Amino acid sequence: MRSFYHYMMRFRGNKEMDDEKQLAEWMFKDHSFPKQSKSYDEISRYLEWNAPFPSALSAFDRLYESYQVEEG
């Protein structure tokens, strides 16, 4: 299973600036993001302290569910 960060990199090429792309771009640029993590709790805690935009946490919850289905 690859990390959540690697799963998210698929959204960087989106033409529309939706929550998925915005979160993926931020993760890519944030050098402190836990890029090797697969843990919901670890990533969620990081986002709670460093949320880049208001809907980032709800976008993360949605995307993490998809990640589990596809990568699980």
N, C-alpha and C positions, 0 to 999 in steps of 0.2 A: 504494500500500500504506500503510495507516495504521500508526501506531506500536503497539508491543506494549502500552503503557499503555492506549491507546484500545480495543484488542481486549479487554483485561482488565476494562474497566468494565462489560461485560455480566454479570459474575458478582456485582456488588455487590447485586443485588436478590434473590439466592437466599434462601430461607427458612431453610435449614439452614446452620449455620456449619461448612462443610467447608473443606478447604485452599484451594480456588479462591476462595471468598468471603473467607476470612481474608487471603489474599495480595492480592486486589483492594482490600479495605478499607485494608490497610496502605499499599499503593501510593498510594491516593487521599489519605491523610493525611500521607504523607511528602513534604514539600516539596522534598527534595533528590533524590528518585527521578528518573532520567533519562527524563522523560515523553515526549520526542520520539524516543527511540531505537528502532531496529528491529534493532539488533545484539545477537546472542546473547552475544557476549563482553563487551560493555559492561554489559549488564544482569546477567549472571552474576557478573562481578567485583563489582558493586555489592552484589548479594545475599550474596556470600560475606563481605563486610565488615559487612553490616547485616542479616543474616537475622533476621526478626521472630519466627520460631518454628522448632522443630527440623526439620520436614518441608518448609520453604519451598523449599529448593533442588530437592528431588525433584519437588515440585508445579510449580515453574517449568519444569523440563526437560520434563515431560509437557505442560504448557500451551503451551510454545514450539513443540513439535512440531505441535500442533493449529493454532497461529497460522500456522505456515509453510504448512500444507496449505490452510487457509481463505483466507489473504491472499496466498499466493505466486503 
